[in-house]
């Protein structure tokens, strides 16, 4: 699986990159035919509560999955998006097995 992390309007810390890498391994364990996972992290101006926008795009053979959340922290956003993508992967697997 190809992993791409894109930070818009800020520089992602090593700690945040490690967190995302760890969470993306959860996706890989669930589905072994993921082609690419792209994490897009964006700080929305002005500086207010819930200004961290997180989006995940996952490419599978025959399907593209997407999840997007706006939260107080990127870690929270990544957690919620990964959970959402995991549910989408389960549905994708059910469709493939029919």
TAZIVEN-V341336 format. One record per backbone hydrogen bond with DSSP energy under -1.0 kcal/mol. CO is the residue of the C=O (numbers start at 0). NH is the residue of the N-H. Records with the same first field share a line. If there is no record, write none. Layout:
CO = NH, NH
This chain:
1 = 36
3 = 38
5 = 40
7 = 42
12 = 16
13 = 17
14 = 18
15 = 19
16 = 20
17 = 21
18 = 22
19 = 23
20 = 24
23 = 27
24 = 28
25 = 29
26 = 30
34 = 1
35 = 58
36 = 3
37 = 56
38 = 5
39 = 54
40 = 7
41 = 52
45 = 47
50 = 43
51 = 70
52 = 41
53 = 68
54 = 39
55 = 66
56 = 37
57 = 64
58 = 34, 35
59 = 62
62 = 59
64 = 57
66 = 55
68 = 53
70 = 51
72 = 76
73 = 77
74 = 78
75 = 79
76 = 80
77 = 81
78 = 82
79 = 83
80 = 84
81 = 85
82 = 86
83 = 87
84 = 88
85 = 89
86 = 90
87 = 91
88 = 92
89 = 93
90 = 94
91 = 95
92 = 96
